[in-house]
């Protein structure tokens, strides 16, 4: 099941804008397609959002 941008709020508090939520969903879904590992997909999406939230 692909993630939606609204799902980002459940996994990281740093996704506090629409842009970051969209980014989180994009990264999570791409990683899930690539690896099939939901936990890894969430971790990667959280890391990308954290890096982008700091800038």
mmCIF file of the N, C-alpha and C atoms, coordinates in Angstrom:
data_MODEL
# 
_entry.id   MODEL 
# 
loop_
_atom_site.group_PDB 
_atom_site.id 
_atom_site.type_symbol 
_atom_site.label_atom_id 
_atom_site.label_alt_id 
_atom_site.label_comp_id 
_atom_site.label_asym_id 
_atom_site.label_entity_id 
_atom_site.label_seq_id 
_atom_site.pdbx_PDB_ins_code 
_atom_site.Cartn_x 
_atom_site.Cartn_y 
_atom_site.Cartn_z 
_atom_site.occupancy 
_atom_site.B_iso_or_equiv 
_atom_site.pdbx_formal_charge 
_atom_site.auth_seq_id 
_atom_site.auth_comp_id 
_atom_site.auth_asym_id 
_atom_site.auth_atom_id 
_atom_site.pdbx_PDB_model_num 
ATOM 1   N N  . UNK A 1 1  ? 0.848  -1.187 0.000  1.00 0.00 ? 1  UNK A N  1 
ATOM 2   C CA . UNK A 1 1  ? 0.000  0.000  0.000  1.00 0.00 ? 1  UNK A CA 1 
ATOM 3   C C  . UNK A 1 1  ? 0.888  1.242  0.000  1.00 0.00 ? 1  UNK A C  1 
ATOM 4   N N  . UNK A 1 2  ? 0.761  2.073  -0.997 1.00 0.00 ? 2  UNK A N  1 
ATOM 5   C CA . UNK A 1 2  ? 1.602  3.273  -1.036 1.00 0.00 ? 2  UNK A CA 1 
ATOM 6   C C  . UNK A 1 2  ? 1.201  4.280  0.046  1.00 0.00 ? 2  UNK A C  1 
ATOM 7   N N  . UNK A 1 3  ? 2.199  5.004  0.506  1.00 0.00 ? 3  UNK A N  1 
ATOM 8   C CA . UNK A 1 3  ? 1.951  6.020  1.519  1.00 0.00 ? 3  UNK A CA 1 
ATOM 9   C C  . UNK A 1 3  ? 1.492  7.304  0.862  1.00 0.00 ? 3  UNK A C  1 
ATOM 10  N N  . UNK A 1 4  ? 0.715  8.061  1.608  1.00 0.00 ? 4  UNK A N  1 
ATOM 11  C CA . UNK A 1 4  ? 0.242  9.368  1.166  1.00 0.00 ? 4  UNK A CA 1 
ATOM 12  C C  . UNK A 1 4  ? 0.986  10.425 1.994  1.00 0.00 ? 4  UNK A C  1 
ATOM 13  N N  . UNK A 1 5  ? 1.040  11.659 1.498  1.00 0.00 ? 5  UNK A N  1 
ATOM 14  C CA . UNK A 1 5  ? 1.726  12.713 2.249  1.00 0.00 ? 5  UNK A CA 1 
ATOM 15  C C  . UNK A 1 5  ? 1.205  12.871 3.686  1.00 0.00 ? 5  UNK A C  1 
ATOM 16  N N  . UNK A 1 6  ? -0.103 12.620 3.900  1.00 0.00 ? 6  UNK A N  1 
ATOM 17  C CA . UNK A 1 6  ? -0.664 12.768 5.247  1.00 0.00 ? 6  UNK A CA 1 
ATOM 18  C C  . UNK A 1 6  ? -0.065 11.749 6.227  1.00 0.00 ? 6  UNK A C  1 
ATOM 19  N N  . UNK A 1 7  ? 0.447  10.644 5.717  1.00 0.00 ? 7  UNK A N  1 
ATOM 20  C CA . UNK A 1 7  ? 1.029  9.614  6.575  1.00 0.00 ? 7  UNK A CA 1 
ATOM 21  C C  . UNK A 1 7  ? 2.331  10.067 7.227  1.00 0.00 ? 7  UNK A C  1 
ATOM 22  N N  . UNK A 1 8  ? 2.968  11.077 6.673  1.00 0.00 ? 8  UNK A N  1 
ATOM 23  C CA . UNK A 1 8  ? 4.245  11.549 7.204  1.00 0.00 ? 8  UNK A CA 1 
ATOM 24  C C  . UNK A 1 8  ? 4.116  12.011 8.653  1.00 0.00 ? 8  UNK A C  1 
ATOM 25  N N  . UNK A 1 9  ? 2.980  12.609 8.992  1.00 0.00 ? 9  UNK A N  1 
ATOM 26  C CA . UNK A 1 9  ? 2.776  13.136 10.348 1.00 0.00 ? 9  UNK A CA 1 
ATOM 27  C C  . UNK A 1 9  ? 2.876  12.048 11.407 1.00 0.00 ? 9  UNK A C  1 
ATOM 28  N N  . UNK A 1 10 ? 2.532  10.801 11.048 1.00 0.00 ? 10 UNK A N  1 
ATOM 29  C CA . UNK A 1 10 ? 2.586  9.696  12.007 1.00 0.00 ? 10 UNK A CA 1 
ATOM 30  C C  . UNK A 1 10 ? 4.013  9.206  12.238 1.00 0.00 ? 10 UNK A C  1 
ATOM 31  N N  . UNK A 1 11 ? 4.911  9.536  11.316 1.00 0.00 ? 11 UNK A N  1 
ATOM 32  C CA . UNK A 1 11 ? 6.255  8.973  11.377 1.00 0.00 ? 11 UNK A CA 1 
ATOM 33  C C  . UNK A 1 11 ? 7.342  9.976  11.719 1.00 0.00 ? 11 UNK A C  1 
ATOM 34  N N  . UNK A 1 12 ? 7.102  11.247 11.477 1.00 0.00 ? 12 UNK A N  1 
ATOM 35  C CA . UNK A 1 12 ? 8.096  12.263 11.822 1.00 0.00 ? 12 UNK A CA 1 
ATOM 36  C C  . UNK A 1 12 ? 7.418  13.607 12.048 1.00 0.00 ? 12 UNK A C  1 
ATOM 37  N N  . UNK A 1 13 ? 7.857  14.301 13.079 1.00 0.00 ? 13 UNK A N  1 
ATOM 38  C CA . UNK A 1 13 ? 7.300  15.626 13.359 1.00 0.00 ? 13 UNK A CA 1 
ATOM 39  C C  . UNK A 1 13 ? 7.950  16.699 12.499 1.00 0.00 ? 13 UNK A C  1 
ATOM 40  N N  . UNK A 1 14 ? 9.032  16.361 11.798 1.00 0.00 ? 14 UNK A N  1 
ATOM 41  C CA . UNK A 1 14 ? 9.742  17.353 10.988 1.00 0.00 ? 14 UNK A CA 1 
ATOM 42  C C  . UNK A 1 14 ? 9.047  17.639 9.664  1.00 0.00 ? 14 UNK A C  1 
ATOM 43  N N  . UNK A 1 15 ? 8.147  16.769 9.254  1.00 0.00 ? 15 UNK A N  1 
ATOM 44  C CA . UNK A 1 15 ? 7.402  16.995 8.018  1.00 0.00 ? 15 UNK A CA 1 
ATOM 45  C C  . UNK A 1 15 ? 6.222  17.902 8.340  1.00 0.00 ? 15 UNK A C  1 
ATOM 46  N N  . UNK A 1 16 ? 6.518  19.180 8.494  1.00 0.00 ? 16 UNK A N  1 
ATOM 47  C CA . UNK A 1 16 ? 5.500  20.127 8.949  1.00 0.00 ? 16 UNK A CA 1 
ATOM 48  C C  . UNK A 1 16 ? 4.989  21.059 7.848  1.00 0.00 ? 16 UNK A C  1 
ATOM 49  N N  . UNK A 1 17 ? 5.415  20.808 6.609  1.00 0.00 ? 17 UNK A N  1 
ATOM 50  C CA . UNK A 1 17 ? 4.905  21.586 5.483  1.00 0.00 ? 17 UNK A CA 1 
ATOM 51  C C  . UNK A 1 17 ? 4.409  20.618 4.408  1.00 0.00 ? 17 UNK A C  1 
ATOM 52  N N  . UNK A 1 18 ? 3.599  21.115 3.506  1.00 0.00 ? 18 UNK A N  1 
ATOM 53  C CA . UNK A 1 18 ? 3.097  20.262 2.424  1.00 0.00 ? 18 UNK A CA 1 
ATOM 54  C C  . UNK A 1 18 ? 4.255  19.741 1.580  1.00 0.00 ? 18 UNK A C  1 
ATOM 55  N N  . UNK A 1 19 ? 5.238  20.572 1.329  1.00 0.00 ? 19 UNK A N  1 
ATOM 56  C CA . UNK A 1 19 ? 6.390  20.160 0.521  1.00 0.00 ? 19 UNK A CA 1 
ATOM 57  C C  . UNK A 1 19 ? 7.133  19.012 1.178  1.00 0.00 ? 19 UNK A C  1 
ATOM 58  N N  . UNK A 1 20 ? 7.375  19.108 2.478  1.00 0.00 ? 20 UNK A N  1 
ATOM 59  C CA . UNK A 1 20 ? 8.093  18.041 3.178  1.00 0.00 ? 20 UNK A CA 1 
ATOM 60  C C  . UNK A 1 20 ? 7.253  16.769 3.270  1.00 0.00 ? 20 UNK A C  1 
ATOM 61  N N  . UNK A 1 21 ? 5.966  16.899 3.430  1.00 0.00 ? 21 UNK A N  1 
ATOM 62  C CA . UNK A 1 21 ? 5.090  15.719 3.469  1.00 0.00 ? 21 UNK A CA 1 
ATOM 63  C C  . UNK A 1 21 ? 5.085  15.012 2.112  1.00 0.00 ? 21 UNK A C  1 
ATOM 64  N N  . UNK A 1 22 ? 5.022  15.803 1.037  1.00 0.00 ? 22 UNK A N  1 
ATOM 65  C CA . UNK A 1 22 ? 5.074  15.226 -0.305 1.00 0.00 ? 22 UNK A CA 1 
ATOM 66  C C  . UNK A 1 22 ? 6.407  14.521 -0.536 1.00 0.00 ? 22 UNK A C  1 
ATOM 67  N N  . UNK A 1 23 ? 7.488  15.147 -0.090 1.00 0.00 ? 23 UNK A N  1 
ATOM 68  C CA . UNK A 1 23 ? 8.815  14.554 -0.219 1.00 0.00 ? 23 UNK A CA 1 
ATOM 69  C C  . UNK A 1 23 ? 8.899  13.254 0.562  1.00 0.00 ? 23 UNK A C  1 
ATOM 70  N N  . UNK A 1 24 ? 8.372  13.242 1.778  1.00 0.00 ? 24 UNK A N  1 
ATOM 71  C CA . UNK A 1 24 ? 8.403  12.035 2.610  1.00 0.00 ? 24 UNK A CA 1 
ATOM 72  C C  . UNK A 1 24 ? 7.705  10.885 1.891  1.00 0.00 ? 24 UNK A C  1 
ATOM 73  N N  . UNK A 1 25 ? 6.513  11.135 1.352  1.00 0.00 ? 25 UNK A N  1 
ATOM 74  C CA . UNK A 1 25 ? 5.757  10.082 0.674  1.00 0.00 ? 25 UNK A CA 1 
ATOM 75  C C  . UNK A 1 25 ? 6.488  9.596  -0.570 1.00 0.00 ? 25 UNK A C  1 
ATOM 76  N N  . UNK A 1 26 ? 7.085  10.511 -1.320 1.00 0.00 ? 26 UNK A N  1 
ATOM 77  C CA . UNK A 1 26 ? 7.810  10.139 -2.537 1.00 0.00 ? 26 UNK A CA 1 
ATOM 78  C C  . UNK A 1 26 ? 8.985  9.231  -2.201 1.00 0.00 ? 26 UNK A C  1 
ATOM 79  N N  . UNK A 1 27 ? 9.790  9.626  -1.217 1.00 0.00 ? 27 UNK A N  1 
ATOM 80  C CA . UNK A 1 27 ? 10.964 8.840  -0.840 1.00 0.00 ? 27 UNK A CA 1 
ATOM 81  C C  . UNK A 1 27 ? 10.540 7.491  -0.269 1.00 0.00 ? 27 UNK A C  1 
ATOM 82  N N  . UNK A 1 28 ? 9.560  7.484  0.603  1.00 0.00 ? 28 UNK A N  1 
ATOM 83  C CA . UNK A 1 28 ? 9.109  6.233  1.225  1.00 0.00 ? 28 UNK A CA 1 
ATOM 84  C C  . UNK A 1 28 ? 8.591  5.257  0.174  1.00 0.00 ? 28 UNK A C  1 
ATOM 85  N N  . UNK A 1 29 ? 7.790  5.736  -0.750 1.00 0.00 ? 29 UNK A N  1 
ATOM 86  C CA . UNK A 1 29 ? 7.232  4.856  -1.778 1.00 0.00 ? 29 UNK A CA 1 
ATOM 87  C C  . UNK A 1 29 ? 8.303  4.350  -2.738 1.00 0.00 ? 29 UNK A C  1 
ATOM 88  N N  . UNK A 1 30 ? 9.256  5.208  -3.098 1.00 0.00 ? 30 UNK A N  1 
ATOM 89  C CA . UNK A 1 30 ? 10.334 4.769  -3.984 1.00 0.00 ? 30 UNK A CA 1 
ATOM 90  C C  . UNK A 1 30 ? 11.203 3.708  -3.310 1.00 0.00 ? 30 UNK A C  1 
ATOM 91  N N  . UNK A 1 31 ? 11.508 3.911  -2.037 1.00 0.00 ? 31 UNK A N  1 
ATOM 92  C CA . UNK A 1 31 ? 12.322 2.944  -1.309 1.00 0.00 ? 31 UNK A CA 1 
ATOM 93  C C  . UNK A 1 31 ? 11.563 1.626  -1.136 1.00 0.00 ? 31 UNK A C  1 
ATOM 94  N N  . UNK A 1 32 ? 10.288 1.705  -0.851 1.00 0.00 ? 32 UNK A N  1 
ATOM 95  C CA . UNK A 1 32 ? 9.488  0.494  -0.705 1.00 0.00 ? 32 UNK A CA 1 
ATOM 96  C C  . UNK A 1 32 ? 9.458  -0.297 -2.016 1.00 0.00 ? 32 UNK A C  1 
ATOM 97  N N  . UNK A 1 33 ? 9.306  0.394  -3.123 1.00 0.00 ? 33 UNK A N  1 
ATOM 98  C CA . UNK A 1 33 ? 9.317  -0.282 -4.425 1.00 0.00 ? 33 UNK A CA 1 
ATOM 99  C C  . UNK A 1 33 ? 10.663 -0.942 -4.683 1.00 0.00 ? 33 UNK A C  1 
ATOM 100 N N  . UNK A 1 34 ? 11.722 -0.261 -4.294 1.00 0.00 ? 34 UNK A N  1 
ATOM 101 C CA . UNK A 1 34 ? 13.081 -0.743 -4.549 1.00 0.00 ? 34 UNK A CA 1 
ATOM 102 C C  . UNK A 1 34 ? 13.468 -1.905 -3.647 1.00 0.00 ? 34 UNK A C  1 
ATOM 103 N N  . UNK A 1 35 ? 13.098 -1.833 -2.371 1.00 0.00 ? 35 UNK A N  1 
ATOM 104 C CA . UNK A 1 35 ? 13.590 -2.818 -1.399 1.00 0.00 ? 35 UNK A CA 1 
ATOM 105 C C  . UNK A 1 35 ? 12.520 -3.766 -0.877 1.00 0.00 ? 35 UNK A C  1 
ATOM 106 N N  . UNK A 1 36 ? 11.268 -3.342 -0.870 1.00 0.00 ? 36 UNK A N  1 
ATOM 107 C CA . UNK A 1 36 ? 10.205 -4.156 -0.291 1.00 0.00 ? 36 UNK A CA 1 
ATOM 108 C C  . UNK A 1 36 ? 10.191 -4.140 1.227  1.00 0.00 ? 36 UNK A C  1 
ATOM 109 N N  . UNK A 1 37 ? 10.987 -3.276 1.837  1.00 0.00 ? 37 UNK A N  1 
ATOM 110 C CA . UNK A 1 37 ? 11.128 -3.210 3.297  1.00 0.00 ? 37 UNK A CA 1 
ATOM 111 C C  . UNK A 1 37 ? 10.483 -1.922 3.809  1.00 0.00 ? 37 UNK A C  1 
ATOM 112 N N  . UNK A 1 38 ? 9.322  -2.066 4.484  1.00 0.00 ? 38 UNK A N  1 
ATOM 113 C CA . UNK A 1 38 ? 8.600  -0.881 4.961  1.00 0.00 ? 38 UNK A CA 1 
ATOM 114 C C  . UNK A 1 38 ? 9.387  -0.103 6.005  1.00 0.00 ? 38 UNK A C  1 
ATOM 115 N N  . UNK A 1 39 ? 10.044 -0.802 6.917  1.00 0.00 ? 39 UNK A N  1 
ATOM 116 C CA . UNK A 1 39 ? 10.817 -0.128 7.955  1.00 0.00 ? 39 UNK A CA 1 
ATOM 117 C C  . UNK A 1 39 ? 11.937 0.710  7.374  1.00 0.00 ? 39 UNK A C  1 
ATOM 118 N N  . UNK A 1 40 ? 12.643 0.142  6.416  1.00 0.00 ? 40 UNK A N  1 
ATOM 119 C CA . UNK A 1 40 ? 13.725 0.876  5.767  1.00 0.00 ? 40 UNK A CA 1 
ATOM 120 C C  . UNK A 1 40 ? 13.171 2.077  5.010  1.00 0.00 ? 40 UNK A C  1 
ATOM 121 N N  . UNK A 1 41 ? 12.044 1.903  4.344  1.00 0.00 ? 41 UNK A N  1 
ATOM 122 C CA . UNK A 1 41 ? 11.440 2.995  3.585  1.00 0.00 ? 41 UNK A CA 1 
ATOM 123 C C  . UNK A 1 41 ? 11.098 4.170  4.506  1.00 0.00 ? 41 UNK A C  1 
ATOM 124 N N  . UNK A 1 42 ? 10.550 3.868  5.671  1.00 0.00 ? 42 UNK A N  1 
ATOM 125 C CA . UNK A 1 42 ? 10.207 4.922  6.631  1.00 0.00 ? 42 UNK A CA 1 
ATOM 126 C C  . UNK A 1 42 ? 11.469 5.605  7.142  1.00 0.00 ? 42 UNK A C  1 
ATOM 127 N N  . UNK A 1 43 ? 12.488 4.826  7.476  1.00 0.00 ? 43 UNK A N  1 
ATOM 128 C CA . UNK A 1 43 ? 13.737 5.410  7.970  1.00 0.00 ? 43 UNK A CA 1 
ATOM 129 C C  . UNK A 1 43 ? 14.386 6.311  6.926  1.00 0.00 ? 43 UNK A C  1 
ATOM 130 N N  . UNK A 1 44 ? 14.426 5.852  5.687  1.00 0.00 ? 44 UNK A N  1 
ATOM 131 C CA . UNK A 1 44 ? 15.019 6.677  4.636  1.00 0.00 ? 44 UNK A CA 1 
ATOM 132 C C  . UNK A 1 44 ? 14.225 7.960  4.418  1.00 0.00 ? 44 UNK A C  1 
ATOM 133 N N  . UNK A 1 45 ? 12.916 7.852  4.400  1.00 0.00 ? 45 UNK A N  1 
ATOM 134 C CA . UNK A 1 45 ? 12.080 9.046  4.207  1.00 0.00 ? 45 UNK A CA 1 
ATOM 135 C C  . UNK A 1 45 ? 12.262 10.025 5.357  1.00 0.00 ? 45 UNK A C  1 
ATOM 136 N N  . UNK A 1 46 ? 12.340 9.516  6.584  1.00 0.00 ? 46 UNK A N  1 
ATOM 137 C CA . UNK A 1 46 ? 12.551 10.382 7.742  1.00 0.00 ? 46 UNK A CA 1 
ATOM 138 C C  . UNK A 1 46 ? 13.895 11.092 7.644  1.00 0.00 ? 46 UNK A C  1 
ATOM 139 N N  . UNK A 1 47 ? 14.928 10.380 7.203  1.00 0.00 ? 47 UNK A N  1 
ATOM 140 C CA . UNK A 1 47 ? 16.263 10.972 7.089  1.00 0.00 ? 47 UNK A CA 1 
ATOM 141 C C  . UNK A 1 47 ? 16.282 12.079 6.040  1.00 0.00 ? 47 UNK A C  1 
ATOM 142 N N  . UNK A 1 48 ? 15.639 11.836 4.909  1.00 0.00 ? 48 UNK A N  1 
ATOM 143 C CA . UNK A 1 48 ? 15.608 12.848 3.847  1.00 0.00 ? 48 UNK A CA 1 
ATOM 144 C C  . UNK A 1 48 ? 14.849 14.084 4.323  1.00 0.00 ? 48 UNK A C  1 
ATOM 145 N N  . UNK A 1 49 ? 13.731 13.882 4.977  1.00 0.00 ? 49 UNK A N  1 
ATOM 146 C CA . UNK A 1 49 ? 12.957 15.020 5.482  1.00 0.00 ? 49 UNK A CA 1 
ATOM 147 C C  . UNK A 1 49 ? 13.758 15.786 6.535  1.00 0.00 ? 49 UNK A C  1 
ATOM 148 N N  . UNK A 1 50 ? 14.447 15.088 7.411  1.00 0.00 ? 50 UNK A N  1 
ATOM 149 C CA . UNK A 1 50 ? 15.245 15.750 8.446  1.00 0.00 ? 50 UNK A CA 1 
ATOM 150 C C  . UNK A 1 50 ? 16.327 16.615 7.819  1.00 0.00 ? 50 UNK A C  1 
ATOM 151 N N  . UNK A 1 51 ? 16.989 16.104 6.790  1.00 0.00 ? 51 UNK A N  1 
ATOM 152 C CA . UNK A 1 51 ? 18.046 16.890 6.113  1.00 0.00 ? 51 UNK A CA 1 
ATOM 153 C C  . UNK A 1 51 ? 17.446 18.117 5.436  1.00 0.00 ? 51 UNK A C  1 
ATOM 154 N N  . UNK A 1 52 ? 16.288 17.962 4.822  1.00 0.00 ? 52 UNK A N  1 
ATOM 155 C CA . UNK A 1 52 ? 15.670 19.076 4.100  1.00 0.00 ? 52 UNK A CA 1 
ATOM 156 C C  . UNK A 1 52 ? 14.992 20.064 5.036  1.00 0.00 ? 52 UNK A C  1 
ATOM 157 N N  . UNK A 1 53 ? 14.589 19.630 6.199  1.00 0.00 ? 53 UNK A N  1 
ATOM 158 C CA . UNK A 1 53 ? 13.941 20.534 7.162  1.00 0.00 ? 53 UNK A CA 1 
ATOM 159 C C  . UNK A 1 53 ? 14.954 21.497 7.759  1.00 0.00 ? 53 UNK A C  1 
ATOM 160 N N  . UNK A 1 54 ? 16.208 21.108 7.799  1.00 0.00 ? 54 UNK A N  1 
ATOM 161 C CA . UNK A 1 54 ? 17.250 21.944 8.403  1.00 0.00 ? 54 UNK A CA 1 
ATOM 162 C C  . UNK A 1 54 ? 17.643 23.107 7.507  1.00 0.00 ? 54 UNK A C  1 
ATOM 163 N N  . UNK A 1 55 ? 17.367 23.000 6.208  1.00 0.00 ? 55 UNK A N  1 
ATOM 164 C CA . UNK A 1 55 ? 17.799 24.060 5.282  1.00 0.00 ? 55 UNK A CA 1 
ATOM 165 C C  . UNK A 1 55 ? 16.763 25.105 5.084  1.00 0.00 ? 55 UNK A C  1 
# 
